[in-house]
Amino acid sequence: MPSLSTFLRAVRRDLTAGERAGLARGPEAARAHDVFGRRPTEWRNRNWEADHVQTPLVVDADGELVRPWVTWFIDVATKTITGTEVTPGHPSRASILAALRAAVLRAGPYGPAGGIPERVRVVRGRDFLSKTVLAAFTDLDTKFEDLPAYSPHLKGKVENLNRCADRMLFAVLPGYRPCHVVGGGL
């Protein structure tokens, strides 16, 4: 039998903080240390996530001040933005198809990232569920995963991209107007 100090040293070395907290104080304490929704390690083009985000920028589009929308696809494994489309108005199936085209093509101005994904995850966007977009994914032999509404944690990579772009990219560009300003309008 090893000594008590040897046993405790082995426990500290071999168990994670969450496992130790769970043993000492129960499963609720263990959850405070664990990452929620952790997914297994993946490879490039296995899973993509897609989303639309309205930018906090005010730009001139044909003489009218608007907040453009960005539609983008991100590769979950590499966290690479594979395709984007910027539109001055609300996104549509056309903006999704344009971003998908940019994501799939690897030559010319688009590559070298991208390719054909095995699966794409989105959250219940009417435009993502259109027959045209679903047909494009079917033609690419890509599984389409429509996640439940109000579940951004299930597509955390693209949601993190949205947050980081808002805080780090858009915030330093001309025309930046934070969206959370009350009564600010355009």
N, C-alpha and C positions, 0 to 999 in steps of 0.2 A: 504494500500500500504506500502511495506517495504521501508526503507530509501535507498538512492543510495549506501551508503557504505555497507549495508546488502546485497543488490542485487549483487554488485561487488564481495563481499566475497563469495557468493554462486556460482557465475560464476567461480571464481578461484578454488573453491573446487570441483565442479561437472563436469567441462569440462576439457578435456585433453589439453595439450599444442598445439597439432595439430588443435583441434577444435577452440581454442581461436585464433590461428594465422589465420585460415581460415576465421573466422568472421571479424577479423581486416584487413587482407590484401589479402584475396581471396584464391582460391583453390591451387594455386601454393605454397603459403606460408604454407598451411596445409600439403602438400605432403612432405615438408622438415622434418616434425616431425613424419610422419607415417612410419611404417615398410612396405616395399614393399613385395608383395606376401605372406602376412600373411595367414596361414591356420588355420582352426578351431582346437580345441583341439581333440586329437585322443586317441585311446587305442592301447595296444600292439598288434602287428601283423595285424593292419588294413592296413598300408601302409609301404612298404619297398622301398628303393632306392638302385640301384646297379651301379657300375662303375668299370673301370679298371684305375690304375694309375701306371706309371713307377716310380720306386723308385730312389732317388738320391744316391743310394748306388752302389758301385762296389764290386761284389762278385765273387769268383772262382766257376765256374760251369763246372766240368769235365775238368779242366785245362785251361778254357777260362774265361777271365774277362768279365762279363756281368752286365747290370743293370736289375735286376729282375722286373717283373710286379706283382702287387697285384690286385686280383679281390675280391671285397667284397660287402656284403649286409649289410645295416643298417636299423634298425627299426626306423621309423620317430618319433613315440611317445616317446620311451624311449631312443633314441639315442644310442642304444646298437648295437655293431657290432655282427651280428648273424652268419655270415659265411665268411670265407676267403679262398683264394687259392693263393699261390705264385708260379710263374712259371719263369724259366730263360729266356724263349723266349716270343714272342708276345702272348698275351692271345688268347684263342680260345673258342669254345663251350665246350670243355672238361674242361677248367678251370672254366667256368661259372657253369657247372653242378656239379663240385666238390665243389665249394663254396656254391652252392644251397643245396647240400646234407648236408654239415656241418651246414648250416643255419637252415635246417628243423629238423634235428635230435636233440633230447634233452637229450639223455642218453649218458653214457660213457664220453669220453673226450670233447664232444661238448656242452652239456647243461649248465645250465638250461635255458638260453635264447634261443630264436628261436621258431620254430613251423611252421605252414603253414600260409603264409600271405594271406590277402584278395586281395591285389593289389601290383604290383611291377612297379616302374617307372624307365625307362632307357632313354638314349638319343641315338637313331638311330645307335647303333653299329651293324655292319653286323653280328657279332657273336651272339649278343643278339637276332637278328631277324631270326636266323637259325631255320629250321623246328624242329630240335631236342630239342632246348631250348624251343620253343613255345609249343611243345608237352608236355614237362615236366611241364610247367605252366598249361597247360590244364588238365593234369592228376591230378594236385594238386588242381584244381578248383580255380586257382588264376587268377585274371584279370591282363592283361599285358598292361601297358600304355607306348606306344612309343611316347616320347616327340619330339617336333620339333628340328631340328638341331640348333646348336649354341644357346641353351637356358639353360645354366647351372643353372640359377636362379630358374628354375622349379623343380630342384632336389637339393635344397640348402643344405640339411643335409649331403648327401654324398660328395658334393663339399667342404663343410666345413671340413669334415673328411679328405679329401685329403690334404687340406691346413694345417690343424693342425698336421697331421702325418708327413708332410714334414718339418714343422718348429720345432716340439717338439719331435717326435719319431725318425725319420731317422737322424736328425741333430746330435744326441748324439751317434749314432752307429758307429762302426769302418767301414771304407770304404766309409764314406759320402763324396760325391763330388757334390756340388750344380750343378743342371742342367743348370742354367743360365750362367755359365762360358763360355765366348766366346773362341772358339778354344781349349778348355780344353780336348775334347775327353774323352776317358775313362781314 
